Amino acid sequence: MPAPDDKQNITLRLSRQVIQKARVLAARRSTSITGLLTSQLEQLTEADDEYERAMRRAIVRMKEGFHLGGTHKLDRDGLHER
């Protein structure tokens, strides 16, 4: 498994219009297109990881059930009496 700070280049094909708008946006934020994309992809993957963790916690809680403070006053036979 690669080290977390081990980086790799990728290639993207974008329309000229998108590239031009990305240049302007990156300049407004005092970064590069690479920096802009890196930041957005890191945020996206971090949000997805957090969603997965929250989903696993929710599933565990559902399997455990919730105690709402009520008590059973009848036993099984008492419930089925007619």
TAFENQUI-V549319 format. One line per field, one symbol per residue. ss: DSSP state (h for helix, s for strand, l for the rest). psi: psi as a letter, one per 20 degrees, with the letter a starting at -180 (. if undefined). burial: # if it has 16 or more other ideal C-beta (glycine too) atoms within 10 Angstrom, else .. A space follows every 50 residues. Layout:
# TAFENQUI-V549319
ss=???
psi=???
burial=???
This chain:
# TAFENQUI-V549319
ss=lllllllllllllllhhhhhhhhhhhhhllllhhhhhhhhhhhhhhhhhh hhhhhhhhhhhhhhlllllllllllhhhhhll
psi=pqqhjoqqqrpqoqqhgggghhggggghjlargghggggghggghghggh ggghggggggghhhrpojirqpiqrghhhjq.
burial=.........................#.........#.............. ................................
